[in-house]
Amino acid sequence: MERATAQEIAEGPVFASHAKSGEDFATKDAADAARSRSAVTEEEIAQVGQWIDLIASQLGLETPRPQTLF
């Protein structure tokens, strides 16, 4: 298959909608991400970051941050 054909398929309607629900994939993905965010989740992510920093410092390593998971 030629590259242009593959790109046309990948950008077409087959990959634009959710396979099970038929919803627009980007819209559903954004809604799922928003639903999974909460103060509790953010606090837990921050705590994990602190633990990683603590362990890394004990090993003499630096951690590359900040990065988000979402």
C-alpha positions as CSV (number, residue, x, y, z in Angstrom):
1,M,0.0,0.0,0.0
2,E,1.3,3.4,-0.8
3,R,1.9,5.9,2.0
4,A,-0.7,8.3,0.7
5,T,-3.4,5.6,0.6
6,A,-2.5,4.5,4.2
7,Q,-2.6,8.1,5.4
8,E,-6.0,8.7,3.7
9,I,-7.4,5.6,5.4
10,A,-6.0,6.6,8.8
11,E,-7.5,10.1,8.6
12,G,-10.8,8.9,7.3
13,P,-14.1,8.2,9.1
14,V,-13.2,4.7,10.1
15,F,-10.8,5.9,12.8
16,A,-12.7,9.1,13.7
17,S,-15.5,7.3,15.7
18,H,-15.4,5.1,18.7
19,A,-15.7,1.4,17.6
20,K,-18.3,0.5,20.3
21,S,-20.4,3.6,20.7
22,G,-20.1,5.3,17.3
23,E,-19.3,8.6,19.1
24,D,-16.7,11.0,17.8
25,F,-13.5,9.6,19.2
26,A,-11.9,12.9,20.1
27,T,-15.0,14.1,21.9
28,K,-15.3,10.8,23.9
29,D,-11.6,10.8,24.7
30,A,-11.8,14.4,26.1
31,A,-14.9,13.5,28.1
32,D,-13.2,10.4,29.6
33,A,-10.1,12.4,30.5
34,A,-12.2,15.1,32.2
35,R,-14.2,12.6,34.1
36,S,-11.0,10.9,35.4
37,R,-9.7,14.2,36.9
38,S,-10.4,15.0,40.5
39,A,-8.7,16.5,43.5
40,V,-8.0,13.1,44.9
41,T,-6.4,11.9,41.7
42,E,-4.3,15.0,41.4
43,E,-3.2,14.6,45.1
44,E,-2.2,11.0,44.5
45,I,-0.2,11.9,41.4
46,A,1.6,14.6,43.4
47,Q,2.4,12.1,46.2
48,V,3.8,9.6,43.7
49,G,6.0,12.3,42.2
50,Q,7.3,13.1,45.7
51,W,8.0,9.4,46.4
52,I,9.8,9.1,43.0
53,D,11.9,12.2,43.9
54,L,12.8,10.8,47.3
55,I,13.8,7.4,46.0
56,A,15.8,9.0,43.1
57,S,17.6,11.3,45.5
58,Q,18.6,8.4,47.7
59,L,20.1,6.7,44.6
60,G,21.8,9.9,43.4
61,L,19.5,10.4,40.4
62,E,17.5,13.3,39.1
63,T,14.0,13.0,37.9
64,P,12.8,14.8,34.8
65,R,9.7,16.8,35.7
66,P,7.2,18.4,35.5
67,Q,5.1,16.3,33.1
68,T,1.4,15.5,33.2
69,L,-0.1,12.1,32.8
70,F,-3.1,13.4,30.9
